[in-house]
Amino acid sequence: MLGIRSRTAAFVIVSTLLIVGKSTAQEVGTCKADITSPKKGDSVSTSGDVRGTATVPPGMFLWVFSQREGLAKWWPQSGGPARVRDGEWVVHAIYGDEKDPSKDAGANFVITAVVVDQKANDEIVKYVKKSENDNYYPGMDLPAANPGCASKDIIAKRR
């Protein structure tokens, strides 16, 4: 009798762990971010809206970054994380040097959406605040995205 009870208890524990593990994986798998506008190959001005769709888990943040193609650094856009409403978001992006628009005319810009955790969000917010206070925008390394959240980069050409 004891053997059957032990095996039954072990079966219940293992089954529970598998079910909990599966639901956790599904929750992570529901995280996604896509850019719907501009589209790959579109022309952009010195600034404009970037739109997309996303499913972002609680405690995570969606940031949009851009960079001039070929540069190592990235620039967070819109001054804060995107607000996702009903699965959609929009942020205002700047492409290149607004004070000297001709400087980046014809250049390609890479745009990406990244879902990050609280720690990465805090680091990006700190960068944004310091840059705004100093009026100096050196760019930053692209933060690591949440492993379950993929976004495809798009490349747009500056007019």
Backbone as a printed PyTorch tensor [residue, N CA C, xyz], in Angstrom:
tensor([[[  0.8130,  -1.2030,   0.0000],
         [  0.0000,   0.0000,   0.0000],
         [  0.8550,   1.2650,   0.0000]],

        [[  1.8810,   1.2740,   0.8330],
         [  2.7210,   2.4540,   0.9120],
         [  3.3700,   2.7540,  -0.4310]],

        [[  3.7590,   1.7470,  -1.1690],
         [  4.3770,   1.9440,  -2.4720],
         [  3.4300,   2.6040,  -3.4530]],

        [[  2.1680,   2.2050,  -3.4530],
         [  1.1870,   2.7860,  -4.3630],
         [  0.9400,   4.2470,  -4.0000]],

        [[  0.8170,   4.5290,  -2.6850],
         [  0.5980,   5.9150,  -2.2510],
         [  1.7900,   6.7890,  -2.6320]],

        [[  2.9870,   6.2770,  -2.4510],
         [  4.1960,   7.0480,  -2.7880],
         [  4.2510,   7.3310,  -4.2800]],

        [[  3.9350,   6.2910,  -5.0730],
         [  3.9480,   6.4990,  -6.5210],
         [  2.8590,   7.4670,  -6.9510]],

        [[  1.6820,   7.3930,  -6.3270],
         [  0.5910,   8.3060,  -6.6480],
         [  0.9780,   9.7390,  -6.2850]],

        [[  1.5770,   9.9170,  -5.1000],
         [  2.0090,  11.2570,  -4.6770],
         [  3.0750,  11.7900,  -5.6260]],

        [[  4.0140,  10.9510,  -6.0060],
         [  5.0640,  11.3820,  -6.9340],
         [  4.4570,  11.7710,  -8.2790]],

        [[  3.4860,  11.0000,  -8.7500],
         [  2.8220,  11.3070, -10.0210],
         [  2.1310,  12.6740,  -9.9500]],

        [[  1.4300,  12.9370,  -8.8410],
         [  0.7280,  14.2070,  -8.6750],
         [  1.7250,  15.3670,  -8.6590]],

        [[  2.8360,  15.2120,  -7.9380],
         [  3.8420,  16.2800,  -7.8550],
         [  4.4550,  16.5390,  -9.2240]],

        [[  4.8650,  15.4930,  -9.9210],
         [  5.4760,  15.6570, -11.2360],
         [  4.4800,  16.2650, -12.2120]],

        [[  3.2390,  15.8220, -12.1890],
         [  2.2170,  16.3720, -13.0900],
         [  1.9940,  17.8480, -12.8140]],

        [[  1.9460,  18.2160, -11.5350],
         [  1.7620,  19.6200, -11.1710],
         [  2.9310,  20.4590, -11.6690]],

        [[  4.1540,  19.9690, -11.4850],
         [  5.3250,  20.7020, -11.9530],
         [  5.3020,  20.8740, -13.4670]],

        [[  4.9110,  19.8470, -14.1870],
         [  4.8390,  19.9460, -15.6430],
         [  3.7910,  20.9620, -16.0790]],

        [[  2.6440,  20.9600, -15.4140],
         [  1.5820,  21.8970, -15.7630],
         [  2.0170,  23.3260, -15.4560]],

        [[  2.6040,  23.5590, -14.2730],
         [  3.0690,  24.8980, -13.9040],
         [  4.1600,  25.3520, -14.8630]],

        [[  5.1100,  24.4790, -15.1630],
         [  6.1820,  24.8130, -16.1040],
         [  5.6370,  25.1540, -17.4740]],

        [[  4.6420,  24.4020, -17.9330],
         [  4.0580,  24.6510, -19.2500],
         [  3.3460,  25.9940, -19.2810]],

        [[  2.5840,  26.3330, -18.2300],
         [  1.8690,  27.6090, -18.2490],
         [  2.8420,  28.7770, -18.1630]],

        [[  3.9460,  28.6360, -17.4230],
         [  4.9460,  29.6910, -17.3600],
         [  5.5640,  29.9010, -18.7320]],

        [[  5.8840,  28.8390, -19.4330],
         [  6.4690,  28.9500, -20.7670],
         [  5.4930,  29.6290, -21.7170]],

        [[  4.2020,  29.3330, -21.5880],
         [  3.2210,  29.9650, -22.4550],
         [  3.1280,  31.4600, -22.1720]],

        [[  3.2220,  31.8400, -20.8810],
         [  3.1680,  33.2540, -20.5460],
         [  4.3360,  34.0000, -21.1780]],

        [[  5.5450,  33.4430, -21.0840],
         [  6.7110,  34.0750, -21.6950],
         [  6.5420,  34.1090, -23.2050]],

        [[  5.9870,  33.0250, -23.7840],
         [  5.8190,  32.9340, -25.2240],
         [  4.8210,  33.9470, -25.7740]],

        [[  3.9670,  34.5120, -24.9150],
         [  2.9860,  35.4750, -25.3970],
         [  3.5870,  36.8690, -25.5620]],

        [[  4.8110,  37.0440, -25.1600],
         [  5.4710,  38.3390, -25.2820],
         [  5.9540,  38.5300, -26.7150]],

        [[  5.5390,  39.6500, -27.3270],
         [  5.9860,  39.9320, -28.6930],
         [  5.8810,  41.4220, -28.9600]],

        [[  6.6560,  41.8720, -29.9200],
         [  6.6230,  43.2750, -30.3210],
         [  6.9260,  43.3510, -31.8060]],

        [[  6.1000,  44.0670, -32.5340],
         [  6.2910,  44.2250, -33.9730],
         [  6.1400,  45.6930, -34.3540]],

        [[  6.9220,  46.1110, -35.3370],
         [  6.8160,  47.4550, -35.8880],
         [  5.9750,  47.3540, -37.1600]],

        [[  4.9080,  48.1430, -37.2110],
         [  4.0320,  48.1070, -38.3890],
         [  4.2390,  49.3150, -39.3030]],

        [[  4.7970,  50.4110, -38.7500],
         [  5.0470,  51.6110, -39.5480],
         [  6.1550,  52.4230, -38.8820]],

        [[  7.1520,  52.8540, -39.6170],
         [  7.3130,  52.6670, -41.0560],
         [  7.6180,  51.2080, -41.3780]],

        [[  7.4590,  50.8740, -42.6340],
         [  7.7670,  49.5270, -43.1040],
         [  9.1800,  49.5090, -43.6770]],

        [[  9.7310,  48.3140, -43.7990],
         [ 11.0710,  48.1510, -44.3550],
         [ 11.1580,  48.8510, -45.7150]],

        [[ 12.1690,  49.7060, -45.8650],
         [ 12.3920,  50.4050, -47.1200],
         [ 11.6730,  51.7270, -47.2570]],

        [[ 10.7600,  52.0600, -46.3150],
         [ 10.0630,  53.3480, -46.3840],
         [ 11.0510,  54.4990, -46.2130]],

        [[ 10.6610,  55.6530, -46.7070],
         [ 11.4210,  56.8880, -46.4810],
         [ 10.8580,  57.5690, -45.2440]],

        [[ 11.7540,  58.1470, -44.4360],
         [ 11.3340,  58.8700, -43.2450],
         [ 11.9430,  60.2670, -43.2680]],

        [[ 11.3240,  61.1710, -42.5450],
         [ 11.8280,  62.5370, -42.4160],
         [ 12.7930,  62.5790, -41.2300]],

        [[ 13.1060,  63.7670, -40.7400],
         [ 13.9890,  63.8580, -39.5760],
         [ 13.3200,  63.3270, -38.3180]],

        [[ 11.9910,  63.2910, -38.3240],
         [ 11.2630,  62.7090, -37.1950],
         [  9.9040,  62.2190, -37.6760]],

        [[  9.3000,  61.3710, -36.8750],
         [  7.9830,  60.8530, -37.2300],
         [  7.5650,  59.7460, -36.2800]],

        [[  6.3230,  59.3440, -36.4010],
         [  5.7950,  58.2990, -35.5260],
         [  6.2310,  56.9130, -35.9810]],

        [[  6.5090,  56.0800, -35.0000],
         [  6.7460,  54.6530, -35.2170],
         [  5.5770,  53.9560, -34.5400]],

        [[  4.9170,  53.0680, -35.2600],
         [  3.7410,  52.3650, -34.7360],
         [  3.9870,  50.8660, -34.7420]],

        [[  3.2830,  50.1960, -33.8460],
         [  3.4360,  48.7540, -33.8150],
         [  2.3910,  48.0850, -32.9550]],

        [[  2.5600,  46.7870, -32.8140],
         [  1.6990,  45.9790, -31.9640],
         [  2.5840,  45.2520, -30.9620]],

        [[  2.0140,  44.9270, -29.8190],
         [  2.8120,  44.2440, -28.8010],
         [  1.9350,  43.5740, -27.7650]],

        [[  2.4950,  42.5390, -27.1870],
         [  1.9700,  41.9130, -25.9890],
         [  3.1340,  41.9230, -25.0050]],

        [[  3.0060,  42.7050, -23.9490],
         [  4.0900,  42.8760, -22.9940],
         [  3.6220,  42.3940, -21.6190]],

        [[  4.3330,  41.4190, -21.0360],
         [  3.9380,  40.9110, -19.7170],
         [  4.0640,  41.9840, -18.6320]],

        [[  3.3180,  41.8560, -17.5560],
         [  3.4390,  42.7990, -16.4370],
         [  4.8910,  42.8390, -15.9400]],

        [[  5.3420,  44.0220, -15.5680],
         [  6.6960,  44.1820, -15.0600],
         [  7.7490,  44.3120, -16.1500]],

        [[  7.3250,  44.3050, -17.4150],
         [  8.2390,  44.4670, -18.5410],
         [  7.8880,  45.7680, -19.2590]],

        [[  8.8440,  46.2660, -20.0760],
         [  8.6830,  47.5660, -20.7110],
         [  9.1180,  47.4880, -22.1730]],

        [[  8.3550,  48.1480, -23.0400],
         [  8.6640,  48.1800, -24.4660],
         [  9.3470,  49.5010, -24.7900]],

        [[ 10.5450,  49.4110, -25.3520],
         [ 11.2980,  50.5880, -25.7830],
         [ 11.5550,  50.4890, -27.2760]],

        [[ 11.5170,  51.6220, -27.9460],
         [ 11.8660,  51.6900, -29.3630],
         [ 13.2110,  52.4050, -29.4620]],

        [[ 14.1140,  51.8250, -30.2390],
         [ 15.4460,  52.3840, -30.4480],
         [ 15.6760,  52.5890, -31.9310]],

        [[ 16.5230,  53.5610, -32.2570],
         [ 16.9580,  53.7190, -33.6450],
         [ 18.4500,  53.9940, -33.6510]],

        [[ 19.0360,  53.7340, -34.7980],
         [ 20.4470,  54.0360, -35.0050],
         [ 20.6670,  54.2810, -36.4850]],

        [[ 21.6440,  55.1030, -36.7830],
         [ 22.0530,  55.2430, -38.1710],
         [ 22.7980,  53.9540, -38.5130]],

        [[ 22.4270,  53.3490, -39.6280],
         [ 23.0400,  52.0800, -40.0250],
         [ 24.5610,  52.2250, -40.0590]],

        [[ 25.2260,  51.2570, -39.4570],
         [ 26.6810,  51.2620, -39.4270],
         [ 27.2700,  51.7740, -38.1220]],

        [[ 26.4520,  52.4120, -37.2860],
         [ 26.9390,  52.8740, -35.9910],
         [ 26.7400,  51.7870, -34.9450]],

        [[ 27.5530,  51.8210, -33.9020],
         [ 27.4600,  50.8190, -32.8420],
         [ 26.4110,  51.1940, -31.7940]],

        [[ 26.1940,  52.4600, -31.6050],
         [ 25.2930,  52.9210, -30.5360],
         [ 23.8610,  53.0560, -31.0220]],

        [[ 22.9290,  53.0020, -30.0530],
         [ 21.4960,  53.1210, -30.3090],
         [ 20.9420,  54.2800, -29.4940]],

        [[ 19.8230,  54.8610, -29.9480],
         [ 19.1860,  55.9560, -29.2500],
         [ 17.7490,  55.5730, -28.9040]],

        [[ 17.4290,  55.5700, -27.5880],
         [ 16.0350,  55.3070, -27.1930],
         [ 15.1560,  56.4610, -27.6690]],

        [[ 13.9670,  56.1350, -28.1190],
         [ 13.0650,  57.1220, -28.7020],
         [ 11.9210,  57.4660, -27.7550]],

        [[ 11.3910,  58.6500, -27.9000],
         [ 10.1700,  59.1030, -27.2490],
         [ 10.3280,  59.4570, -25.7710]],

        [[ 11.5250,  59.3570, -25.2290],
         [ 11.7520,  59.7740, -23.8500],
         [ 11.2520,  58.8310, -22.7790]],

        [[ 10.6800,  57.7130, -23.1500],
         [ 10.1770,  56.7450, -22.1750],
         [  9.6840,  55.4980, -22.8730]],

        [[  9.3230,  54.4920, -22.0910],
         [  8.8120,  53.2700, -22.7100],
         [  7.4820,  53.5300, -23.4160]],

        [[  7.2290,  52.7540, -24.4420],
         [  5.9690,  52.8800, -25.1870],
         [  4.8020,  52.4530, -24.3050]],

        [[  3.6870,  53.1230, -24.4730],
         [  2.4600,  52.7270, -23.7720],
         [  1.6630,  51.8390, -24.7080]],

        [[  1.5060,  50.5940, -24.3090],
         [  0.7600,  49.6380, -25.1280],
         [ -0.7010,  49.6870, -24.6980]],

        [[ -1.5640,  50.0320, -25.6490],
         [ -3.0100,  50.0950, -25.3800],
         [ -3.7290,  49.2360, -26.3920]],

        [[ -4.4980,  48.2840, -25.8830],
         [ -5.2430,  47.3730, -26.7460],
         [ -4.3260,  46.7100, -27.7690]],

        [[ -3.0990,  46.3940, -27.3310],
         [ -2.1510,  45.6880, -28.1900],
         [ -1.4230,  46.5600, -29.1990]],

        [[ -1.6450,  47.8720, -29.1610],
         [ -0.9910,  48.7720, -30.1150],
         [ -0.2140,  49.8550, -29.3760]],

        [[  0.8090,  50.3890, -30.0330],
         [  1.6260,  51.4480, -29.4460],
         [  2.0940,  52.4060, -30.5390]],

        [[  2.4600,  53.6090, -30.1130],
         [  3.0420,  54.6040, -31.0180],
         [  4.0480,  55.4210, -30.2110]],

        [[  5.2060,  55.6830, -30.8020],
         [  6.2020,  56.5640, -30.2040],
         [  6.6940,  57.5240, -31.2830]],

        [[  7.1730,  58.6640, -30.8540],
         [  7.7390,  59.6320, -31.7840],
         [  9.2440,  59.3920, -31.8420]],

        [[  9.7850,  59.2610, -33.0390],
         [ 11.2070,  58.9650, -33.2130],
         [ 11.9010,  60.0980, -33.9600]],

        [[ 13.1800,  60.2400, -33.6670],
         [ 14.0230,  61.2150, -34.3480],
         [ 15.1080,  60.4480, -35.0830]],

        [[ 15.3110,  60.8070, -36.3450],
         [ 16.3010,  60.1230, -37.1810],
         [ 17.4340,  61.0820, -37.4970]],

        [[ 18.5120,  60.9670, -36.7500],
         [ 19.6760,  61.7950, -37.0160],
         [ 19.6480,  63.1200, -36.2880]],

        [[ 20.4350,  64.0300, -36.8020],
         [ 20.6510,  65.3340, -36.1880],
         [ 19.5700,  66.3120, -36.6350]],

        [[ 18.6680,  66.6580, -35.7210],
         [ 17.5810,  67.5900, -36.0530],
         [ 18.0970,  68.9980, -36.3540]],

        [[ 19.2170,  69.3730, -35.7440],
         [ 19.7560,  70.7240, -35.9440],
         [ 20.4450,  70.8580, -37.2980]],

        [[ 20.8790,  69.7380, -37.8540],
         [ 21.5410,  69.7490, -39.1620],
         [ 20.9680,  68.5990, -39.9960]],

        [[ 19.7130,  68.7610, -40.4880],
         [ 19.0330,  67.6860, -41.2050],
         [ 19.7870,  67.1640, -42.4270]],

        [[ 20.5510,  68.0240, -43.0850],
         [ 21.2620,  67.5760, -44.2870],
         [ 22.3710,  66.5740, -43.9470]],

        [[ 22.8230,  66.5800, -42.7170],
         [ 23.9110,  65.7020, -42.2770],
         [ 23.5670,  64.2100, -42.4740]],

        [[ 22.3260,  63.8390, -42.2430],
         [ 21.9270,  62.4320, -42.3240],
         [ 21.0040,  62.1290, -43.5030]],

        [[ 20.8300,  63.0930, -44.3990],
         [ 19.9620,  62.8830, -45.5570],
         [ 20.4840,  61.7180, -46.3910]],

        [[ 19.5980,  60.8250, -46.7640],
         [ 19.9560,  59.6720, -47.5750],
         [ 20.4910,  58.4890, -46.7960]],

        [[ 20.7120,  58.6620, -45.4950],
         [ 21.2370,  57.5660, -44.6740],
         [ 20.1250,  56.5800, -44.3200]],

        [[ 20.5130,  55.3270, -44.1250],
         [ 19.5730,  54.3180, -43.6370],
         [ 19.5620,  54.3370, -42.1180]],

        [[ 18.3630,  54.1880, -41.5520],
         [ 18.2070,  54.1020, -40.1040],
         [ 17.5520,  52.7770, -39.7470]],

        [[ 18.0980,  52.1320, -38.7320],
         [ 17.5590,  50.8690, -38.2350],
         [ 16.6700,  51.2010, -37.0410]],

        [[ 15.4830,  50.6230, -37.0280],
         [ 14.5250,  50.8260, -35.9390],
         [ 14.2030,  49.4620, -35.3580]],

        [[ 14.2080,  49.3740, -34.0310],
         [ 13.8740,  48.1070, -33.3820],
         [ 13.0490,  48.3740, -32.1290]],

        [[ 12.2490,  47.4080, -31.7470],
         [ 11.4740,  47.4750, -30.5080],
         [ 12.0010,  46.3700, -29.5920]],

        [[ 12.2680,  46.7280, -28.3480],
         [ 12.8640,  45.7930, -27.4000],
         [ 12.0290,  45.7700, -26.1200]],

        [[ 11.6890,  44.5860, -25.6440],
         [ 10.9870,  44.4410, -24.3720],
         [ 12.0250,  44.0850, -23.3170]],

        [[ 12.0850,  44.9070, -22.2620],
         [ 13.1110,  44.7500, -21.2310],
         [ 12.4870,  44.6030, -19.8480]],

        [[ 13.3060,  44.1410, -18.9000],
         [ 12.8580,  44.0070, -17.5170],
         [ 13.0300,  45.3360, -16.7710]],

        [[ 12.6550,  45.3350, -15.4960],
         [ 12.7010,  46.5590, -14.6870],
         [ 14.1100,  47.1350, -14.5910]],

        [[ 15.1190,  46.2790, -14.4050],
         [ 16.4930,  46.7520, -14.2600],
         [ 16.9540,  47.4840, -15.5310]],

        [[ 16.7250,  46.8860, -16.6870],
         [ 17.1130,  47.5220, -17.9500],
         [ 16.3120,  48.8020, -18.1700]],

        [[ 15.0210,  48.7780, -17.8350],
         [ 14.1920,  49.9830, -17.9650],
         [ 14.7790,  51.1260, -17.1380]],

        [[ 15.1680,  50.8310, -15.9010],
         [ 15.7410,  51.8600, -15.0370],
         [ 17.0200,  52.4410, -15.6420]],

        [[ 17.8510,  51.5950, -16.2460],
         [ 19.0950,  52.0650, -16.8690],
         [ 18.8060,  52.9680, -18.0770]],

        [[ 17.8020,  52.6120, -18.8660],
         [ 17.4500,  53.4290, -20.0340],
         [ 16.8900,  54.7780, -19.5740]],

        [[ 16.0130,  54.7630, -18.5710],
         [ 15.4420,  56.0030, -18.0410],
         [ 16.5630,  56.9000, -17.5110]],

        [[ 17.5290,  56.3110, -16.8280],
         [ 18.6740,  57.0760, -16.3030],
         [ 19.4510,  57.7230, -17.4570]],

        [[ 19.6920,  56.9710, -18.5290],
         [ 20.3780,  57.5180, -19.7060],
         [ 19.5880,  58.6910, -20.2970]],

        [[ 18.2800,  58.5170, -20.4500],
         [ 17.4320,  59.5600, -21.0440],
         [ 17.4780,  60.8290, -20.1930]],

        [[ 17.3160,  60.6920, -18.8880],
         [ 17.3240,  61.8620, -18.0030],
         [ 18.6690,  62.5780, -18.0500]],

        [[ 19.7680,  61.8230, -17.9880],
         [ 21.0980,  62.4350, -18.0200],
         [ 21.3230,  63.1470, -19.3520]],

        [[ 20.9360,  62.4990, -20.4480],
         [ 21.1020,  63.1030, -21.7690],
         [ 20.3190,  64.4000, -21.8840]],

        [[ 19.0800,  64.3950, -21.3990],
         [ 18.2590,  65.6020, -21.4550],
         [ 18.8400,  66.7020, -20.5780]],

        [[ 19.3030,  66.3550, -19.3810],
         [ 19.8940,  67.3590, -18.4780],
         [ 21.1710,  67.9520, -19.0530]],

        [[ 22.0140,  67.1030, -19.6580],
         [ 23.3040,  67.5470, -20.1920],
         [ 23.2000,  68.0890, -21.6240]],

        [[ 22.0330,  67.8650, -22.2530],
         [ 21.8530,  68.1870, -23.6740],
         [ 22.9580,  67.5440, -24.5200]],

        [[ 23.2480,  66.2930, -24.1930],
         [ 24.2920,  65.5130, -24.8570],
         [ 23.7640,  64.0870, -25.0090]],

        [[ 23.7300,  63.5960, -26.2370],
         [ 23.1170,  62.3030, -26.5400],
         [ 24.1430,  61.3770, -27.1890]],

        [[ 24.9720,  60.7180, -26.3770],
         [ 26.0450,  59.9010, -26.9340],
         [ 25.5930,  58.5400, -27.4740]],

        [[ 24.3670,  58.1580, -27.2340],
         [ 23.9060,  56.8260, -27.6200],
         [ 24.2630,  55.8220, -26.5430]],

        [[ 23.7340,  54.6380, -26.6700],
         [ 23.9740,  53.5910, -25.6770],
         [ 23.9740,  52.2330, -26.3590]],

        [[ 24.4570,  51.2380, -25.6410],
         [ 24.3800,  49.8730, -26.1530],
         [ 22.9230,  49.4260, -26.1120]],

        [[ 22.5280,  48.6360, -27.0780],
         [ 21.1650,  48.1130, -27.1060],
         [ 21.0100,  47.1340, -25.9370]],

        [[ 20.0220,  47.3390, -25.0770],
         [ 19.8410,  46.4110, -23.9510],
         [ 19.3860,  45.0420, -24.4410]],

        [[ 19.7060,  44.0460, -23.6570],
         [ 19.2700,  42.6820, -23.9870],
         [ 17.7510,  42.6120, -23.8730]],

        [[ 17.1320,  42.0360, -24.8690],
         [ 15.6750,  41.8790, -24.8670],
         [ 15.2920,  40.7120, -23.9780]],

        [[ 14.0840,  40.7560, -23.4800],
         [ 13.5320,  39.6270, -22.7460],
         [ 13.6120,  38.4070, -23.6650]],

        [[ 14.1730,  37.2900, -23.1920],
         [ 14.3860,  36.1370, -24.0750],
         [ 13.1420,  35.6540, -24.8200]],

        [[ 11.9660,  35.8310, -24.2450],
         [ 10.7520,  35.3590, -24.9020],
         [ 10.1460,  36.3650, -25.8570]],

        [[ 10.7580,  37.5420, -25.9970],
         [ 10.1830,  38.6070, -26.8150],
         [ 11.0710,  38.9140, -28.0010]],

        [[ 10.5860,  38.6270, -29.1540],
         [ 11.3690,  38.8990, -30.3590],
         [ 10.7390,  40.0450, -31.1360]],

        [[ 11.5870,  40.8560, -31.7280],
         [ 11.1360,  41.9070, -32.6270],
         [ 12.0710,  41.9210, -33.8120]],

        [[ 11.5390,  42.1950, -34.9670],
         [ 12.3740,  42.2860, -36.1610],
         [ 12.7200,  43.7430, -36.4100]],

        [[ 13.9980,  43.9840, -36.7090],
         [ 14.4360,  45.3310, -37.0550],
         [ 13.8880,  45.7000, -38.4270]],

        [[ 13.6500,  46.9820, -38.6260],
         [ 13.3170,  47.4620, -39.9640],
         [ 14.3140,  48.5610, -40.3270]],

        [[ 14.5410,  48.7300, -41.5960],
         [ 15.4570,  49.7610, -42.0630],
         [ 14.6670,  50.7350, -42.9370]],

        [[ 14.7630,  52.0100, -42.5830],
         [ 14.1010,  53.0670, -43.3410],
         [ 15.1570,  54.0540, -43.8210]],

        [[ 14.9070,  54.6940, -44.9330],
         [ 15.8590,  55.6590, -45.5150],
         [ 15.4060,  57.0740, -45.1820]],

        [[ 16.3510,  57.8870, -44.6650],
         [ 16.0820,  59.2980, -44.3670],
         [ 16.0280,  60.1000, -45.6460]],

        [[ 15.0050,  60.9030, -45.7930],
         [ 14.8980,  61.7870, -46.9570],
         [ 15.8670,  62.9200, -46.8250]]])
